[in-house]
Amino acid sequence: MKYFIIIIIFYTGVILAQEKKITPEEFKKAELTFKQKCTRCHGSEGRAFGKNFAKMEKKELRHLTEDMMFGPARLNPTESEIKAMIEYLISLHSDKD
């Protein structure tokens, strides 16, 4: 019984640690937010982030995105809004090399 409980606790942690996918609505909201709050400085295609933006590690992408959302954009984003913005920014750069 003791091992059964340990296994349940372990797999519960694994399931909770899996990253939640963003919804199409969250992606669309990120696109709108970017157009309203970010294009003035970063351009409509986010060129100010540089051509290798989509190739950065997730940790770097998150750090840069959070800095911009909390800093210059003066937003107070939720966790899902940050993730959606990262995915939107990646989509701007993923087909460009």
DOVO-533433 format. One line per field, with one value per residue: chain; residue in three letters; residue number from 1; y, z, x of N, C-alpha, C in turn. Coordinates in pm, whole numbers, always signed. Layout:
<atoms>
vexvo	c(A|...)
zadren	c(ALA|...)
setor	c(NUM|...)
n_Y	c(Y|...)
n_Z	c(Z|...)
n_X	c(X|...)
ca_Y	c(Y|...)
ca_Z	c(Z|...)
ca_X	c(X|...)
c_Y	c(Y|...)
c_Z	c(Z|...)
c_X	c(X|...)
</atoms>
This chain:
<atoms>
vexvo	c(A|A|A|A|A|A|A|A|A|A|A|A|A|A|A|A|A|A|A|A|A|A|A|A|A|A|A|A|A|A|A|A|A|A|A|A|A|A|A|A|A|A|A|A|A|A|A|A|A|A|A|A|A|A|A|A|A|A|A|A|A|A|A|A|A|A|A|A|A|A|A|A|A|A|A|A|A|A|A|A|A|A|A|A|A|A|A|A|A|A|A|A|A|A|A|A|A)
zadren	c(MET|LYS|TYR|PHE|ILE|ILE|ILE|ILE|ILE|PHE|TYR|THR|GLY|VAL|ILE|LEU|ALA|GLN|GLU|LYS|LYS|ILE|THR|PRO|GLU|GLU|PHE|LYS|LYS|ALA|GLU|LEU|THR|PHE|LYS|GLN|LYS|CYS|THR|ARG|CYS|HIS|GLY|SER|GLU|GLY|ARG|ALA|PHE|GLY|LYS|ASN|PHE|ALA|LYS|MET|GLU|LYS|LYS|GLU|LEU|ARG|HIS|LEU|THR|GLU|ASP|MET|MET|PHE|GLY|PRO|ALA|ARG|LEU|ASN|PRO|THR|GLU|SER|GLU|ILE|LYS|ALA|MET|ILE|GLU|TYR|LEU|ILE|SER|LEU|HIS|SER|ASP|LYS|ASP)
setor	c(1|2|3|4|5|6|7|8|9|10|11|12|13|14|15|16|17|18|19|20|21|22|23|24|25|26|27|28|29|30|31|32|33|34|35|36|37|38|39|40|41|42|43|44|45|46|47|48|49|50|51|52|53|54|55|56|57|58|59|60|61|62|63|64|65|66|67|68|69|70|71|72|73|74|75|76|77|78|79|80|81|82|83|84|85|86|87|88|89|90|91|92|93|94|95|96|97)
n_Y	c(-121|+124|+171|+197|+441|+613|+586|+692|+959|+1036|+1012|+1191|+1432|+1431|+1450|+1699|+1861|+1871|+2074|+2301|+2335|+2618|+2783|+2842|+3084|+3213|+3244|+3417|+3640|+3708|+3783|+4012|+4172|+4207|+4354|+4586|+4680|+4642|+4673|+4930|+4968|+4722|+4652|+4519|+4258|+4183|+4231|+4362|+4191|+4026|+3797|+3538|+3479|+3281|+3058|+3058|+2928|+2799|+2903|+3142|+3275|+3306|+3469|+3707|+3773|+3807|+4025|+4227|+4234|+4298|+4521|+4760|+4736|+4753|+4570|+4333|+4039|+3712|+3373|+3207|+3399|+3489|+3255|+3227|+3459|+3406|+3186|+3313|+3501|+3328|+3216|+3429|+3433|+3177|+3084|+3221|+3274)
n_Z	c(+0|+76|-128|-344|-290|-306|-577|-693|-603|-733|-1012|-1022|-986|-1221|-1418|-1353|-1403|-1676|-1962|-2028|-2321|-2532|-2617|-2927|-2897|-2697|-2836|-3041|-2887|-2791|-3031|-3094|-2869|-2911|-3150|-3061|-2846|-2892|-3153|-3223|-3134|-3198|-3451|-3698|-3754|-3553|-3580|-3435|-3240|-3346|-3590|-3500|-3301|-3275|-3250|-3005|-2671|-2470|-2210|-2235|-2420|-2267|-2058|-2196|-2314|-2087|-1967|-2157|-2160|-1895|-1856|-2080|-2218|-2018|-1911|-1721|-1730|-1727|-1651|-1865|-2065|-2104|-2204|-2438|-2576|-2620|-2794|-3006|-3085|-3163|-3383|-3559|-3637|-3705|-3969|-4100|-4198)
n_X	c(+82|+195|+382|+214|+85|+304|+366|+133|+149|+386|+318|+107|+240|+394|+196|+81|+298|+321|+314|+57|-129|-179|-485|-668|-801|-652|-413|-497|-565|-312|-192|-346|-286|-10|-15|-143|+13|+288|+391|+472|+736|+861|+788|+558|+615|+777|+1051|+1247|+1324|+1510|+1653|+1698|+1523|+1314|+1466|+1579|+1635|+1366|+1365|+1510|+1347|+1117|+1212|+1285|+1037|+870|+1005|+955|+673|+599|+756|+822|+570|+391|+206|+12|+52|-103|-3|-84|-118|+142|+262|+111|+185|+456|+434|+303|+499|+703|+577|+584|+846|+927|+914|+1105|+1438)
ca_Y	c(+0|+239|+193|+243|+584|+682|+586|+789|+1094|+1061|+1033|+1314|+1539|+1427|+1501|+1843|+1932|+1881|+2209|+2317|+2396|+2737|+2769|+2937|+3214|+3274|+3283|+3535|+3751|+3746|+3856|+4144|+4246|+4245|+4461|+4708|+4726|+4612|+4699|+5061|+4952|+4597|+4628|+4426|+4121|+4161|+4228|+4415|+4080|+3960|+3686|+3409|+3475|+3152|+2951|+3070|+2830|+2843|+2984|+3274|+3334|+3344|+3583|+3824|+3805|+3862|+4159|+4320|+4246|+4370|+4646|+4862|+4724|+4783|+4475|+4247|+3916|+3586|+3268|+3164|+3509|+3486|+3140|+3257|+3559|+3336|+3108|+3407|+3555|+3220|+3202|+3539|+3411|+3038|+3057|+3314|+3244)
ca_Z	c(+0|+84|-261|-429|-261|-362|-723|-724|-582|-840|-1140|-1012|-1013|-1364|-1493|-1327|-1459|-1821|-2004|-2088|-2454|-2541|-2703|-3039|-2846|-2629|-2942|-3107|-2792|-2792|-3157|-3078|-2771|-2976|-3246|-2990|-2747|-2919|-3290|-3235|-3118|-3250|-3587|-3709|-3760|-3440|-3628|-3335|-3156|-3415|-3676|-3432|-3187|-3266|-3224|-2867|-2577|-2409|-2090|-2284|-2479|-2158|-1988|-2283|-2329|-1959|-1951|-2245|-2123|-1768|-1865|-2173|-2255|-1896|-1896|-1604|-1793|-1656|-1702|-1999|-2159|-2135|-2293|-2567|-2643|-2668|-2913|-3115|-3131|-3236|-3513|-3646|-3679|-3735|-4113|-4155|-4164)
ca_X	c(+0|+284|+439|+105|+67|+421|+349|+26|+204|+482|+250|+29|+337|+429|+81|+68|+413|+310|+277|-76|-128|-263|-603|-670|-846|-537|-320|-555|-552|-170|-171|-407|-206|+115|-44|-181|+110|+428|+437|+536|+881|+914|+741|+446|+667|+867|+1189|+1340|+1370|+1620|+1613|+1714|+1431|+1243|+1563|+1626|+1581|+1240|+1394|+1548|+1226|+1029|+1271|+1272|+895|+824|+1063|+885|+532|+588|+830|+774|+428|+314|+96|+20|+4|-116|+85|-128|-94|+286|+284|+49|+268|+576|+396|+276|+627|+770|+510|+629|+985|+959|+928|+1205|+1578)
c_Y	c(+127|+273|+243|+393|+664|+692|+687|+931|+1129|+1095|+1156|+1433|+1545|+1486|+1651|+1923|+1947|+2018|+2210|+2387|+2519|+2711|+2865|+3077|+3287|+3322|+3411|+3658|+3800|+3826|+3998|+4231|+4294|+4362|+4593|+4766|+4719|+4658|+4834|+5049|+4830|+4568|+4521|+4280|+4093|+4159|+4278|+4305|+4006|+3835|+3549|+3392|+3337|+3037|+2956|+2958|+2888|+2933|+3127|+3348|+3386|+3469|+3712|+3869|+3866|+4004|+4262|+4341|+4325|+4508|+4746|+4855|+4756|+4698|+4402|+4109|+3798|+3487|+3226|+3273|+3516|+3373|+3166|+3358|+3495|+3259|+3200|+3461|+3451|+3205|+3312|+3509|+3272|+3007|+3148|+3271|+3346)
c_Z	c(+0|-54|-360|-412|-320|-514|-764|-710|-694|-971|-1138|-1041|-1159|-1448|-1475|-1389|-1610|-1859|-2073|-2222|-2453|-2638|-2821|-2994|-2775|-2730|-3009|-3017|-2787|-2918|-3146|-2980|-2834|-3071|-3175|-2905|-2789|-3056|-3306|-3227|-3191|-3394|-3591|-3716|-3650|-3477|-3527|-3242|-3220|-3488|-3608|-3313|-3169|-3234|-3081|-2782|-2511|-2289|-2129|-2343|-2369|-2087|-2069|-2294|-2202|-1939|-2034|-2202|-1993|-1777|-1960|-2206|-2138|-1883|-1763|-1647|-1697|-1715|-1843|-2103|-2198|-2232|-2432|-2645|-2697|-2795|-3032|-3172|-3209|-3375|-3610|-3708|-3730|-3883|-4180|-4111|-4224)
c_X	c(+86|+342|+335|+83|+183|+409|+243|+77|+300|+412|+159|+119|+376|+317|+67|+181|+406|+256|+141|-61|-218|-378|-592|-713|-732|-434|-368|-543|-407|-138|-226|-328|-76|+91|-75|-68|+257|+480|+506|+688|+938|+872|+634|+490|+767|+1014|+1290|+1391|+1488|+1575|+1624|+1620|+1368|+1336|+1618|+1567|+1457|+1264|+1430|+1427|+1134|+1082|+1253|+1126|+838|+876|+988|+740|+514|+650|+766|+625|+335|+188|+113|-30|-8|-17|+45|-107|+54|+315|+228|+132|+396|+544|+367|+407|+706|+708|+551|+765|+1015|+977|+1030|+1344|+1670)
</atoms>
